[in-house]
Amino acid sequence: MSAASRPSRLTANRIRAMKGGTPIVCLTAYTTPIAKILDEHCDLLLVGDSVGMVLYGMESTIPVTLDMMIAHGKAVMRGSKRACVVVDMPYGSYQESKEQAYRNAVRILQETGCDAVKLEGGEEMAETISFLSARGVPVLAHIGLMPQQVHTTGYRSVGHTEAETAKIRRDATAIGGSGAFAIVLEGTVESVAREVTDVLQIPTIGIGASAACDGQILVSDDMLGLFSEFTPRFVKRYDELGRRVERAVAAYASDVRVRLFPGEEHTFKRREHARKTYGSATDAPSLATIES
């Protein structure tokens, strides 16, 4: 494929320009094979810190490290050609100061080649986002339910009370003027999500925030039925791959135990021409040479 015919990768600016248009399709990705499958269908792939719970069995996203995020970011970039790839900044990698956030964001961009970073926080993080944006770091913001604050806020939907609604409004206003190219709204009641989407000039990407948002994102393993520890109300399961994998593994185990696998079609045989060509055992090539 020539350079001219290759699909161009969606940038943060192009995602921003999708505000109010066709809804933006986003999913999480953590590995090269999954990124290859998702890339054709998604506008944005998020290398989420949810990787800690989904792939590593952690109880929350808090223990996820910067090195982990960079490793998975590299893997997703190898599998992606078209989608805008965003890598989460893990807990503790940006909250200390805007300078710390900049150093770690630059490291993520340089080592993974991704298009942008994502960080959680509203008005308290607006200055940091402005600092990053002014220095060429595209930022996807995240307000509403914030998993990295689970120890102080819990894991529940927000916007039910006037105090919660006022907080989301303040966060949205601050982020809207910070330079972020889009904002994730998580676990936010529909009326508040709709209001924020209508007011902001940048796209809102909902996860448990209704169809009023400019786009949607889910954890891929949730919507595919691969992660079954718990299923949030806002997740629609489009398949039950976990059950299908379990059935396949059970069938394999059964075949192995009764010697149905491997069969003749899966077994290497000595080639006839090898026996004819070499006159004695000492002249014959090694088994590794004969079999392939």
Steps between C-alpha positions, in 0.01 A plus 500: 500500500645837402526783747235692304247215529550430873214616723600809697487471876234703677660773706380670817403803290290284269323344797430851630353596162246217530306698761129489424540267201491123462556351847862419579565126544750413773612181674785399727791295368800355681660255253615491138254231378197676649617839369518354148140379524362822650697744286282474190183578691605753764583867481687494830674220689568561868781312669319524830636448848209254525768262371590447866163346578431337163837337429681497834222418743547814711213621716519854363703715261707649784797254483553549125843645420635728230719221367194276461314768307795561269545128430134459406505827307781365284306179441187685388696731271647194325149379423340832411530688173192723487349575840613779729684322784481653846691367801376546857731671747486274807431607855786698651665587170353849459326622817810627683568794268454616143874451448476137610204453269694648208806280555293183516271598212801567279648165596175327399486681166867440421516134600168385356446731203138546609289801403392631842480432872199486731481614860221519755383813678293813449565851625791381715679371188411780256827687557699182439310428179563857381870458581519179297293630209710815471808280467366279225353213703145412386283415800177305532337602828278289727234617747193360672570163658881480525636151571835634627309670784314184599644505853347840574188511285406135450395342173152638434320719252499877557269792431214387723519795739528871437845503662624226265345674201661831593838327530467344154402837354806666653724217381359514147539877480859486622595217264322665207737795525814300578601388152387137530388365162214291647364388832386164636181512708472189715207383709310826458121527501347572160364850566839624622689329218265659247547844653878470501504373141284790384716759673851377421671582170703177519360146459371306798565126498261314723541186704185456698398855407222438244473540124492879544882503481697560180649151518512180702769287657492163676762266637534246218521204735171606661305529176649177363422299814863426584507677836235362730604611849216751487299667226410869540143591415614714207669210319326325213647157433533446127639149543587243764853418393592382847246219483604415143867482602407278794311259270792491256751426777276226640477339156878518459562347842259217422667426165846491658391262777348246258782547243277650231743792478740521335364307204675385183444839339692669782796258498831525312618196303843418365510597134538204262751679279733547799530121548563446131761773465728395785652154486581449866399626839829687534434690177149598598429855617379568852136463592469876517612519136260233376193615692344841455 
